[in-house]
Amino acid sequence: MKHVLARLLGLELLFVLLWNSGFIGAEYGLPFSGPWSLLFWRYLILTALLGLWLWLRGRLIWPGLNSAAHTALVGVLAHAVWLGCVLVSLDMGVPAGIVALVTALQPLLTGALSGPVLGERTDRWQWLGLVLGFCGVVIAVGARLSQDSETSLWGYLIPFGSVVAITIASLLQRRRERDVRVSRLSDINVLFYQSAASALVLVLPAWLWESFYTEWTLPFIATMGWLVLVVSLGAYWSMWRLLVRHDATRVASLFYLSPPVTMLMAWAAFGDRLIMTDVIGLAIAGLGVMLVYRLGFRRPDIKTLPPR
């Protein structure tokens, strides 16, 4: 039992570190490319690598139109829309830690919808934690808005689109995993179809708005390598693995750990400064995490399969 718990905690730690390194990697890459172009190249390269690997091993599977459409929809929401909103906000000058704090609102929305959509129970302690997390975000973002005269209000609002997109994707994934018909598709196949759908969707904004603007310098190539190999493969794999083992609200609560990790990374990488309201917001959100993460997790008596 202790061994299993240690493995789960290790997987959660891996997810938090890898997931939040994506914020820093994106900020490194944006001086050399537009946000939509950066994402397009990232998912085009990822699709090519995954497709080649699956083809060489004879493991490329067509799941059927219904499953492929579902996988593509989840992929576009969890990759193209989620990251598109994040990168546009970063490109507009919003600090990476604040973007991470806004996207950490996902647990509140997931907790509100997991009951009617998935039949998963969220008790009063979890609701209290979720509300505290929301209050922490409001304090930090509100203070930044009042002090930042250079960044547009839209820059701070755009990450809320990420919250909606990743919440819908997580709930669709969790609900779909109960269908035995999707068990034939491996995680690598899933990521391949999600990546391909994301690259296809990203063609239009990258072409129409940015003309695929990219400076293929060594720093950009290194950043792209990190985003493709470490974040796209490692972080998303660990998130879907966690969705197998935990209910959707518990997995979503890990997003509340994004702000302090990202703020620390941004301070080390770019010298981003913290203000007092950032710390207060983080503390309140951290208390919310403790309530959501430590207390009263119950999941329905349903045999689950790997998410697809």
GUSE-70176 format. One record per residue: residue number from 0; residue in three letters; x, y, z of N, C-alpha, C in turn. Coordinates in steps of 0.02 Angstrom, whole numbers, plus 50000, padded with zeros to 5 digits. Layout:
   seq   type    n.xx    n.yy    n.zz   ca.xx   ca.yy   ca.zz    c.xx    c.yy    c.zz
   NUM    ALA       X       Y       Z       X       Y       Z       X       Y       Z
...
//
This chain:
   seq   type    n.xx    n.yy    n.zz   ca.xx   ca.yy   ca.zz    c.xx    c.yy    c.zz
     0    MET   50041   49940   50000   50000   50000   50000   50043   50063   50000
     1    LYS   50096   50063   50043   50140   50120   50046   50177   50129   49980
     2    HIS   50195   50073   49949   50230   50076   49885   50185   50107   49832
     3    VAL   50122   50088   49831   50074   50116   49782   50064   50190   49795
     4    LEU   50058   50210   49859   50049   50280   49876   50109   50321   49855
     5    ALA   50169   50294   49866   50230   50329   49847   50233   50339   49771
     6    ARG   50212   50289   49734   50213   50294   49661   50163   50348   49637
     7    LEU   50105   50350   49670   50055   50401   49651   50080   50471   49667
     8    LEU   50111   50479   49726   50137   50545   49744   50193   50565   49696
     9    GLY   50235   50516   49677   50288   50530   49629   50260   50551   49561
    10    LEU   50206   50518   49540   50174   50536   49476   50144   50605   49479
    11    GLU   50114   50622   49536   50085   50689   49545   50139   50742   49544
    12    LEU   50195   50729   49578   50251   50777   49578   50279   50786   49508
    13    LEU   50286   50731   49472   50311   50734   49403   50265   50776   49360
    14    PHE   50201   50766   49367   50153   50804   49328   50158   50878   49342
    15    VAL   50160   50897   49406   50162   50968   49424   50225   51002   49396
    16    LEU   50282   50969   49402   50345   50999   49378   50346   51005   49302
    17    LEU   50328   50951   49268   50330   50952   49195   50278   50999   49166
    18    TRP   50217   50997   49194   50163   51039   49169   50182   51112   49172
    19    ASN   50210   51133   49228   50224   51204   49237   50287   51226   49202
    20    SER   50330   51180   49184   50388   51199   49144   50366   51222   49075
    21    GLY   50305   51203   49054   50279   51225   48990   50267   51300   48987
    22    PHE   50247   51330   49044   50238   51403   49046   50305   51438   49032
    23    ILE   50358   51412   49063   50424   51443   49056   50451   51431   48986
    24    GLY   50443   51370   48961   50466   51355   48894   50432   51398   48841
    25    ALA   50367   51408   48849   50330   51450   48802   50355   51522   48804
    26    GLU   50369   51548   48863   50393   51617   48868   50462   51624   48837
    27    TYR   50503   51571   48842   50568   51572   48809   50560   51575   48733
    28    GLY   50510   51539   48707   50503   51533   48635   50468   51591   48602
    29    LEU   50427   51629   48639   50386   51681   48608   50426   51738   48575
    30    PRO   50485   51757   48599   50522   51809   48562   50542   51788   48491
    31    PHE   50540   51723   48477   50562   51699   48411   50504   51677   48367
    32    SER   50443   51681   48392   50386   51657   48353   50322   51686   48381
    33    GLY   50269   51690   48339   50204   51708   48364   50175   51651   48404
    34    PRO   50127   51664   48449   50100   51611   48491   50068   51555   48452
    35    TRP   50029   51572   48400   49995   51519   48362   50045   51481   48318
    36    SER   50095   51515   48292   50146   51481   48252   50187   51434   48295
    37    LEU   50205   51456   48355   50243   51414   48401   50204   51349   48415
    38    LEU   50140   51357   48429   50100   51297   48443   50093   51253   48381
    39    PHE   50084   51284   48323   50077   51244   48262   50139   51202   48250
    40    TRP   50199   51231   48253   50260   51193   48243   50268   51139   48296
    41    ARG   50250   51156   48357   50256   51108   48412   50215   51045   48398
    42    TYR   50152   51055   48378   50109   50997   48368   50120   50963   48301
    43    LEU   50145   51000   48252   50163   50968   48189   50222   50921   48199
    44    ILE   50273   50944   48236   50331   50902   48250   50312   50843   48293
    45    LEU   50271   50855   48344   50249   50801   48388   50211   50748   48349
    46    THR   50166   50770   48305   50127   50723   48264   50173   50681   48220
    47    ALA   50222   50713   48189   50268   50677   48145   50308   50625   48184
    48    LEU   50333   50643   48243   50372   50597   48283   50330   50538   48307
    49    LEU   50270   50552   48332   50227   50499   48356   50205   50453   48298
    50    GLY   50186   50484   48242   50164   50444   48185   50219   50398   48160
    51    LEU   50280   50424   48155   50337   50383   48132   50350   50326   48181
    52    TRP   50350   50340   48245   50363   50288   48295   50309   50234   48293
    53    LEU   50246   50254   48289   50191   50205   48286   50194   50164   48222
    54    TRP   50211   50196   48166   50214   50161   48101   50270   50110   48101
    55    LEU   50329   50130   48127   50386   50084   48127   50373   50023   48171
    56    ARG   50335   50032   48225   50320   49977   48270   50255   49941   48252
    57    GLY   50223   49963   48199   50161   49931   48178   50104   49937   48228
    58    ARG   50102   49993   48262   50053   50002   48316   50004   50060   48302
    59    LEU   50005   50086   48241   49959   50140   48224   49890   50110   48211
    60    ILE   49841   50129   48253   49774   50099   48252   49723   50152   48234
    61    TRP   49677   50134   48190   49619   50177   48177   49562   50154   48222
    62    PRO   49539   50196   48268   49491   50175   48318   49418   50176   48294
    63    GLY   49406   50198   48234   49337   50208   48211   49320   50282   48214
    64    LEU   49272   50302   48173   49256   50372   48166   49233   50403   48232
    65    ASN   49191   50368   48270   49163   50396   48331   49218   50409   48382
    66    SER   49261   50359   48394   49315   50367   48442   49367   50418   48419
    67    ALA   49380   50418   48353   49428   50467   48327   49403   50538   48335
    68    ALA   49338   50549   48323   49310   50615   48331   49312   50638   48404
    69    HIS   49296   50592   48450   49300   50609   48521   49371   50626   48541
    70    THR   49419   50585   48520   49489   50597   48537   49513   50663   48509
    71    ALA   49493   50678   48447   49513   50741   48416   49484   50800   48454
    72    LEU   49421   50796   48474   49389   50851   48511   49424   50864   48577
    73    VAL   49438   50811   48614   49473   50818   48678   49542   50848   48666
    74    GLY   49576   50826   48613   49642   50851   48599   49643   50925   48581
    75    VAL   49595   50947   48541   49592   51017   48522   49579   51061   48583
    76    LEU   49534   51038   48627   49520   51077   48688   49579   51078   48736
    77    ALA   49608   51019   48747   49661   51013   48798   49729   51036   48773
    78    HIS   49738   51042   48708   49802   51064   48682   49796   51131   48647
    79    ALA   49761   51134   48590   49760   51194   48549   49727   51253   48585
    80    VAL   49667   51242   48612   49630   51298   48644   49663   51317   48710
    81    TRP   49676   51266   48751   49706   51280   48817   49772   51318   48810
    82    LEU   49818   51291   48770   49883   51322   48763   49879   51386   48721
    83    GLY   49833   51388   48673   49826   51449   48634   49810   51509   48678
    84    CYS   49763   51500   48722   49745   51555   48768   49804   51573   48813
    85    VAL   49839   51523   48837   49897   51536   48881   49951   51576   48845
    86    LEU   49968   51555   48784   50022   51588   48748   50004   51658   48726
    87    VAL   49941   51668   48705   49920   51735   48687   49925   51782   48747
    88    SER   49904   51758   48805   49909   51799   48865   49981   51815   48882
    89    LEU   50025   51765   48879   50096   51777   48892   50124   51827   48841
    90    ASP   50104   51821   48779   50128   51865   48726   50105   51937   48737
    91    MET   50050   51945   48772   50024   52012   48786   50056   52043   48848
    92    GLY   50101   52005   48882   50138   52032   48937   50115   52012   49006
    93    VAL   50066   51967   49012   50044   51944   49078   50097   51898   49107
    94    PRO   50119   51908   49170   50170   51865   49200   50148   51791   49200
    95    ALA   50197   51747   49190   50183   51675   49187   50149   51650   49250
    96    GLY   50170   51675   49308   50140   51652   49370   50067   51671   49376
    97    ILE   50049   51730   49351   49979   51752   49353   49937   51711   49305
    98    VAL   49965   51696   49246   49929   51653   49199   49916   51584   49231
    99    ALA   49967   51558   49264   49959   51494   49298   49906   51498   49353
   100    LEU   49903   51555   49388   49855   51563   49442   49784   51565   49415
   101    VAL   49774   51598   49358   49707   51600   49328   49686   51531   49305
   102    THR   49731   51496   49271   49713   51429   49246   49703   51380   49303
   103    ALA   49727   51396   49363   49716   51353   49421   49644   51356   49445
   104    LEU   49602   51397   49413   49531   51398   49430   49495   51335   49405
   105    GLN   49529   51295   49365   49496   51235   49339   49464   51191   49392
   106    PRO   49495   51180   49450   49463   51137   49500   49394   51160   49521
   107    LEU   49384   51227   49525   49318   51252   49545   49265   51232   49494
   108    LEU   49281   51242   49430   49234   51225   49378   49225   51149   49372
   109    THR   49279   51113   49378   49275   51040   49376   49234   51013   49434
   110    GLY   49245   51042   49493   49207   51019   49551   49133   51033   49544
   111    ALA   49116   51090   49513   49046   51107   49504   49012   51061   49454
   112    LEU   49049   51037   49404   49019   50998   49350   49028   50922   49358
   113    SER   49075   50900   49399   49088   50828   49403   49029   50789   49433
   114    GLY   48989   50823   49475   48930   50790   49503   48878   50774   49450
   115    PRO   48849   50826   49418   48798   50813   49367   48823   50776   49306
   116    VAL   48887   50785   49287   48913   50754   49226   48939   50684   49239
   117    LEU   48975   50674   49295   49008   50610   49307   48980   50571   49365
   118    GLY   48938   50602   49407   48913   50567   49465   48964   50559   49520
   119    GLU   49017   50601   49520   49068   50598   49572   49051   50647   49628
   120    ARG   49056   50624   49689   49036   50665   49746   49089   50717   49764
   121    THR   49067   50777   49776   49109   50830   49802   49079   50853   49868
   122    ASP   49114   50839   49926   49084   50854   49990   49096   50927   50010
   123    ARG   49069   50947   50068   49069   51018   50087   49140   51043   50099
   124    TRP   49185   51000   50124   49254   51021   50135   49289   51036   50069
   125    GLN   49275   50994   50020   49304   51006   49954   49277   51071   49923
   126    TRP   49212   51082   49931   49182   51143   49905   49213   51204   49939
   127    LEU   49224   51200   50005   49256   51256   50040   49326   51268   50012
   128    GLY   49364   51213   50000   49430   51220   49972   49429   51250   49902
   129    LEU   49381   51229   49862   49375   51255   49795   49359   51330   49794
   130    VAL   49315   51351   49839   49296   51421   49843   49355   51463   49868
   131    LEU   49392   51437   49917   49452   51472   49941   49503   51481   49885
   132    GLY   49511   51429   49845   49557   51434   49789   49536   51489   49741
   133    PHE   49472   51494   49728   49446   51547   49684   49460   51615   49714
   134    CYS   49449   51622   49779   49461   51687   49811   49534   51707   49807
   135    GLY   49579   51658   49815   49650   51673   49809   49668   51699   49740
   136    VAL   49639   51669   49688   49651   51692   49620   49625   51763   49610
   137    VAL   49565   51777   49635   49535   51843   49627   49579   51896   49660
   138    ILE   49605   51883   49719   49647   51931   49754   49710   51947   49714
   139    ALA   49744   51895   49691   49807   51905   49655   49796   51940   49588
   140    VAL   49748   51916   49550   49736   51944   49483   49709   52016   49489
   141    GLY   49663   52027   49537   49635   52094   49545   49688   52145   49562
   142    ALA   49734   52126   49606   49788   52172   49624   49834   52187   49565
   143    ARG   49849   52135   49526   49891   52145   49467   49858   52192   49417
   144    LEU   49793   52184   49408   49756   52227   49362   49759   52300   49383
   145    SER   49755   52312   49448   49755   52381   49472   49823   52414   49467
   146    GLN   49877   52374   49463   49944   52401   49461   49976   52399   49392
   147    ASP   49948   52360   49346   49977   52352   49280   49942   52397   49230
   148    SER   49975   52451   49212   49945   52499   49165   49964   52485   49092
   149    GLU   50009   52437   49081   50034   52424   49014   49997   52366   48980
   150    THR   49979   52315   49019   49947   52256   48990   49872   52266   48985
   151    SER   49843   52248   48929   49771   52254   48918   49732   52209   48966
   152    LEU   49672   52231   48982   49628   52190   49023   49616   52122   48990
   153    TRP   49612   52121   48924   49601   52058   48889   49657   52008   48901
   154    GLY   49717   52033   48912   49772   51988   48927   49760   51946   48989
   155    TYR   49727   51977   49038   49712   51942   49101   49648   51899   49095
   156    LEU   49605   51916   49048   49542   51878   49041   49550   51817   48995
   157    ILE   49595   51821   48947   49602   51766   48899   49617   51699   48932
   158    PRO   49658   51695   48986   49671   51629   49016   49608   51594   49043
   159    PHE   49554   51632   49054   49492   51599   49076   49465   51553   49021
   160    GLY   49481   51568   48959   49464   51522   48905   49499   51455   48913
   161    SER   49562   51457   48938   49598   51396   48952   49563   51354   49005
   162    VAL   49536   51389   49056   49501   51354   49110   49442   51316   49083
   163    VAL   49402   51349   49042   49342   51316   49014   49362   51257   48970
   164    ALA   49413   51267   48928   49432   51215   48880   49459   51153   48915
   165    ILE   49505   51162   48963   49535   51103   48995   49485   51068   49040
   166    THR   49438   51105   49069   49386   51074   49110   49342   51029   49067
   167    ILE   49319   51055   49011   49276   51015   48967   49315   50953   48943
   168    ALA   49378   50963   48924   49419   50906   48901   49426   50853   48955
   169    SER   49439   50873   49017   49448   50826   49072   49384   50786   49085
   170    LEU   49327   50821   49085   49264   50787   49098   49245   50740   49041
   171    LEU   49257   50761   48979   49244   50717   48923   49288   50655   48925
   172    GLN   49351   50665   48944   49398   50609   48948   49378   50561   49003
   173    ARG   49360   50588   49060   49341   50546   49117   49277   50507   49102
   174    ARG   49230   50538   49070   49167   50505   49054   49178   50451   49001
   175    ARG   49221   50466   48953   49233   50419   48898   49270   50357   48921
   176    GLU   49310   50363   48973   49350   50306   48996   49307   50247   49020
   177    ARG   49244   50261   49035   49201   50207   49058   49174   50164   49001
   178    ASP   49187   50185   48939   49164   50148   48881   49216   50096   48862
   179    VAL   49200   50032   48867   49249   49979   48855   49273   49980   48783
   180    ARG   49236   50010   48738   49255   50009   48668   49317   50050   48653
   181    VAL   49336   50095   48698   49394   50136   48685   49458   50105   48713
   182    SER   49454   50047   48746   49512   50017   48778   49564   49993   48727
   183    ARG   49545   49987   48663   49592   49963   48613   49645   50014   48596
   184    LEU   49632   50076   48609   49677   50130   48587   49728   50145   48642
   185    SER   49792   50140   48626   49844   50153   48675   49852   50227   48687
   186    ASP   49888   50244   48741   49899   50314   48757   49937   50350   48701
   187    ILE   49985   50315   48671   50024   50346   48617   49980   50360   48556
   188    ASN   49935   50313   48540   49888   50325   48486   49842   50384   48501
   189    VAL   49819   50388   48562   49777   50444   48583   49813   50510   48573
   190    LEU   49874   50514   48598   49912   50576   48592   49926   50593   48519
   191    PHE   49937   50541   48478   49948   50553   48407   49887   50586   48375
   192    TYR   49828   50559   48386   49768   50588   48356   49751   50656   48386
   193    GLN   49763   50665   48451   49751   50731   48481   49800   50783   48453
   194    SER   49862   50763   48445   49912   50809   48418   49898   50826   48345
   195    ALA   49879   50776   48306   49863   50788   48235   49804   50836   48228
   196    ALA   49752   50825   48269   49693   50869   48266   49712   50940   48287
   197    SER   49755   50947   48338   49776   51013   48361   49816   51049   48307
   198    ALA   49863   51013   48275   49903   51044   48222   49858   51067   48164
   199    LEU   49809   51027   48148   49763   51045   48093   49724   51108   48109
   200    VAL   49699   51113   48171   49660   51171   48192   49704   51233   48195
   201    LEU   49767   51225   48215   49813   51281   48225   49839   51310   48159
   202    VAL   49830   51275   48104   49853   51300   48039   49824   51369   48024
   203    LEU   49759   51377   48033   49726   51439   48014   49750   51500   48053
   204    PRO   49749   51500   48121   49773   51560   48155   49847   51573   48143
   205    ALA   49888   51520   48138   49960   51531   48125   49972   51561   48057
   206    TRP   49932   51541   48008   49940   51566   47939   49908   51635   47930
   207    LEU   49845   51642   47951   49808   51704   47938   49833   51762   47980
   208    TRP   49850   51751   48043   49868   51805   48088   49943   51817   48094
   209    GLU   49983   51765   48080   50055   51772   48092   50099   51752   48032
   210    SER   50068   51724   47980   50105   51701   47921   50162   51653   47940
   211    PHE   50149   51613   47993   50197   51563   48018   50264   51595   48038
   212    TYR   50261   51656   48064   50323   51691   48083   50363   51651   48134
   213    THR   50425   51636   48117   50469   51598   48161   50542   51613   48145
   214    GLU   50582   51623   48197   50654   51629   48190   50685   51564   48216
   215    TRP   50711   51524   48170   50736   51457   48189   50807   51463   48217
   216    THR   50813   51497   48273   50878   51503   48308   50889   51443   48353
   217    LEU   50950   51436   48378   50966   51381   48422   50924   51382   48487
   218    PRO   50915   51440   48519   50872   51441   48579   50801   51420   48564
   219    PHE   50774   51440   48505   50706   51420   48489   50701   51345   48476
   220    ILE   50751   51317   48441   50752   51245   48428   50756   51206   48493
   221    ALA   50799   51230   48540   50804   51196   48605   50739   51200   48644
   222    THR   50707   51259   48642   50643   51267   48675   50590   51221   48645
   223    MET   50589   51217   48578   50542   51174   48545   50553   51101   48564
   224    GLY   50616   51081   48570   50631   51013   48591   50604   50998   48660
   225    TRP   50612   51045   48706   50586   51036   48774   50510   51032   48774
   226    LEU   50477   51077   48738   50404   51078   48737   50375   51014   48706
   227    VAL   50408   50989   48654   50382   50929   48620   50395   50866   48661
   228    LEU   50458   50856   48681   50478   50793   48712   50460   50788   48786
   229    VAL   50470   50843   48822   50460   50840   48894   50389   50859   48914
   230    VAL   50365   50915   48888   50299   50938   48909   50243   50900   48874
   231    SER   50245   50899   48807   50190   50867   48770   50186   50792   48785
   232    LEU   50243   50759   48789   50242   50687   48802   50237   50673   48877
   233    GLY   50282   50702   48916   50285   50685   48988   50226   50711   49028
   234    ALA   50210   50776   49021   50158   50806   49063   50089   50779   49047
   235    TYR   50072   50774   48982   50006   50750   48965   49997   50676   48980
   236    TRP   50050   50638   48971   50047   50566   48989   50032   50559   49063
   237    SER   50068   50596   49105   50058   50590   49177   49988   50613   49198
   238    MET   49961   50665   49164   49893   50688   49181   49842   50635   49166
   239    TRP   49845   50603   49106   49796   50552   49090   49804   50491   49134
   240    ARG   49866   50475   49154   49876   50419   49201   49844   50434   49269
   241    LEU   49849   50495   49291   49819   50514   49355   49743   50511   49351
   242    LEU   49714   50527   49294   49641   50524   49287   49616   50452   49292
   243    VAL   49659   50403   49280   49639   50333   49290   49633   50317   49364
   244    ARG   49677   50346   49404   49684   50326   49474   49644   50370   49523
   245    HIS   49626   50430   49503   49591   50476   49548   49528   50502   49515
   246    ASP   49481   50528   49556   49423   50561   49527   49444   50628   49497
   247    ALA   49401   50656   49455   49419   50715   49416   49434   50775   49460
   248    THR   49398   50782   49517   49409   50840   49560   49478   50838   49592
   249    ARG   49501   50778   49612   49566   50773   49644   49622   50788   49594
   250    VAL   49617   50761   49535   49667   50775   49484   49668   50849   49468
   251    ALA   49609   50878   49461   49605   50950   49444   49634   50993   49499
   252    SER   49631   50970   49562   49657   51009   49618   49733   51019   49612
   253    LEU   49767   50975   49575   49839   50983   49566   49855   51047   49528
   254    PHE   49807   51073   49490   49819   51135   49453   49827   51194   49501
   255    TYR   49802   51188   49562   49812   51241   49611   49885   51246   49632
   256    LEU   49924   51193   49621   49995   51196   49637   50036   51229   49582
   257    SER   50004   51242   49525   50039   51274   49469   50067   51343   49486
   258    PRO   50028   51387   49517   50052   51456   49527   50118   51461   49566
   259    PRO   50124   51430   49626   50187   51439   49661   50246   51408   49624
   260    VAL   50235   51350   49592   50289   51319   49554   50309   51363   49495
   261    THR   50259   51387   49458   50274   51429   49400   50305   51495   49420
   262    MET   50281   51526   49473   50310   51589   49496   50382   51580   49516
   263    LEU   50398   51525   49548   50468   51511   49567   50510   51501   49505
   264    MET   50485   51463   49457   50521   51452   49394   50531   51518   49357
   265    ALA   50478   51560   49354   50483   51624   49318   50531   51671   49352
   266    TRP   50534   51669   49418   50582   51710   49454   50654   51689   49437
   267    ALA   50665   51623   49436   50732   51597   49421   50751   51610   49348
   268    ALA   50703   51604   49303   50718   51609   49231   50718   51680   49205
   269    PHE   50670   51721   49228   50660   51787   49199   50666   51844   49250
   270    GLY   50673   51828   49313   50675   51880   49364   50608   51912   49379
   271    ASP   50552   51876   49363   50485   51903   49378   50479   51914   49453
   272    ARG   50453   51971   49473   50448   51987   49544   50380   51969   49571
   273    LEU   50379   51953   49635   50317   51941   49671   50297   52003   49709
   274    ILE   50232   52016   49712   50207   52069   49755   50167   52037   49812
   275    MET   50152   52076   49864   50122   52048   49923   50056   52012   49909
   276    THR   50016   52041   49865   49952   52010   49850   49960   51943   49814
   277    ASP   50015   51935   49777   50030   51869   49748   50038   51817   49804
   278    VAL   50076   51836   49855   50089   51790   49910   50024   51775   49948
   279    ILE   49984   51827   49961   49920   51817   49996   49874   51771   49956
   280    GLY   49869   51785   49891   49828   51743   49848   49852   51672   49847
   281    LEU   49917   51662   49843   49945   51595   49843   49930   51559   49909
   282    ALA   49936   51595   49965   49923   51564   50029   49851   51541   50036
   283    ILE   49804   51583   50014   49734   51565   50018   49719   51506   49971
   284    ALA   49747   51510   49910   49737   51455   49863   49769   51391   49890
   285    GLY   49827   51398   49923   49859   51339   49952   49817   51306   50006
   286    LEU   49783   51347   50047   49737   51319   50096   49680   51282   50062
   287    GLY   49657   51310   50007   49606   51275   49968   49630   51208   49943
   288    VAL   49692   51206   49920   49721   51142   49896   49721   51091   49952
   289    MET   49740   51112   50012   49743   51065   50068   49675   51036   50083
   290    LEU   49623   51077   50080   49556   51052   50093   49532   51006   50038
   291    VAL   49545   51024   49976   49522   50982   49920   49562   50918   49915
   292    TYR   49627   50923   49927   49671   50868   49914   49676   50818   49971
   293    ARG   49667   50841   50033   49679   50798   50090   49615   50768   50119
   294    LEU   49558   50800   50109   49499   50780   50145   49446   50748   50101
   295    GLY   49418   50694   50124   49354   50669   50101   49349   50649   50029
   296    PHE   49402   50622   49998   49395   50600   49929   49360   50533   49925
   297    ARG   49305   50531   49888   49269   50469   49876   49254   50465   49802
   298    ARG   49260   50406   49774   49245   50399   49704   49192   50345   49696
   299    PRO   49150   50349   49645   49097   50301   49637   49125   50231   49624
   300    ASP   49086   50180   49641   49107   50111   49633   49099   50091   49560
   301    ILE   49144   50116   49518   49142   50104   49446   49210   50079   49423
   302    LYS   49212   50025   49387   49274   50000   49360   49296   50046   49303
   303    THR   49356   50073   49308   49378   50121   49258   49430   50090   49212
   304    LEU   49437   50120   49156   49486   50100   49106   49531   50159   49091
   305    PRO   49589   50149   49059   49631   50206   49042   49593   50258   49002
   306    PRO   49602   50322   49018   49565   50375   48983   49587   50379   48911
   307    ARG   49540   50397   48868   49555   50402   48797   49531   50469   48770
//
